[in-house]
Amino acid sequence: MSGASLMITSNQPVGAWGEVFGDTILATAILDRLLHHSHIITIKGESYRLREKRRAGIVPAPVPAATT
């Protein structure tokens, strides 16, 4: 029976969850159950909170990567 909704957000990609949980097998089992019948929405870009902190001078701007 399925009649409820659940939204989970993370600032870590799904592929890094093994490292987050400290156990790849556990993370795989959790993700298997969470992602079955789910919709995944990936949002790219800087978060609004981080952007506002940078504007306020609380967090320094990122240093551009050097090109060779």
C-alpha positions as CSV (number, residue, x, y, z in Angstrom):
1,M,0.0,0.0,0.0
2,S,1.4,3.3,-1.0
3,G,-0.4,6.6,-0.4
4,A,2.2,8.9,1.2
5,S,4.9,11.1,-0.2
6,L,8.4,11.5,1.0
7,M,11.0,14.1,-0.1
8,I,14.6,13.7,0.7
9,T,17.2,16.3,-0.1
10,S,21.0,16.0,0.0
11,N,24.0,18.1,-0.9
12,Q,25.9,14.9,-1.7
13,P,25.5,12.9,-5.0
14,V,24.0,9.5,-4.7
15,G,27.3,7.9,-5.7
16,A,28.9,9.4,-2.5
17,W,26.4,8.0,-0.1
18,G,28.7,5.0,0.6
19,E,31.3,7.3,2.0
20,V,28.7,9.4,3.8
21,F,27.3,6.3,5.7
22,G,30.7,4.8,6.0
23,D,29.5,1.5,4.5
24,T,28.9,1.0,0.8
25,I,26.8,-2.1,1.2
26,L,24.5,-0.3,3.7
27,A,24.2,2.7,1.4
28,T,23.4,0.5,-1.6
29,A,20.6,-1.2,0.4
30,I,19.2,2.1,1.6
31,L,19.3,3.6,-1.9
32,D,17.7,0.5,-3.4
33,R,14.7,0.9,-1.2
34,L,14.5,4.7,-1.4
35,L,14.9,4.9,-5.2
36,H,12.4,2.2,-6.1
37,H,9.4,3.9,-7.6
38,S,10.9,7.3,-7.1
39,H,11.5,10.4,-9.2
40,I,15.0,12.0,-8.9
41,I,15.4,15.7,-9.5
42,T,19.0,16.9,-9.8
43,I,19.5,20.7,-9.4
44,K,22.9,22.0,-10.4
45,G,24.5,25.3,-9.4
46,E,25.2,27.2,-6.3
47,S,22.7,27.2,-3.4
48,Y,20.9,30.4,-2.6
49,R,22.1,30.3,1.0
50,L,25.8,30.0,-0.1
51,R,25.3,32.7,-2.7
52,E,23.9,35.1,-0.1
53,K,26.7,34.3,2.3
54,R,29.2,35.1,-0.4
55,R,27.4,38.4,-1.1
56,A,27.5,39.3,2.6
57,G,31.2,38.5,2.7
58,I,30.7,35.6,5.2
59,V,32.1,33.0,2.8
60,P,34.9,33.8,0.3
61,A,34.3,33.5,-3.4
62,P,35.6,30.3,-5.0
63,V,39.0,30.5,-6.6
64,P,38.8,29.7,-10.3
65,A,40.7,26.6,-11.4
66,A,44.0,27.2,-13.2
67,T,44.1,26.3,-16.8
68,T,47.2,24.9,-18.5
